[in-house]
Amino acid sequence: MDMLPNYENAVIPIEKLTGYSLNYNHPKNRGKALAFELALGFNLANYRELITQVQEKLPLFKSVARGTNKFGHLYQVILTIDGVNNKQAEVLTAWIIEYGQKIPSLTSIYVTDKKGIKL
């Protein structure tokens, strides 16, 4: 299986979650925050559990190369995440490995199945 290159050192900037994907007050992203809350029970109070799961599950799911942009090589990994509300949902994670670097950094994260599935 194709894993995210150097996944064991992947960087997940906290502000990607607290300032964007889980933040109801972000002007463009209320929908992402609502989807995380409804599907998996994640919010600003428990974002660390989401980070832990992404880190632990990265080697278990296939990485798909998505080309390059002016900053680096792009990858996508869709993970099955276990929610704190006893549901599961697929979560798309997008990554970049900047030119001249070897460590992937999270650029986006969102729930693809907004309702989640009861465990």
Secondary structure, DSSP 8 states (H G I E B T S, - for coil): ----TTGGG-B--HHHIIIIIT-TTSTTTHHHHHHHHHHH---TTSHHHHHHHHHHHGGGS-EEEEEE-SSEEEEEEEEEEE-TTSEEEEEEEEEEEETT----EEEEEEESSSS-EE-
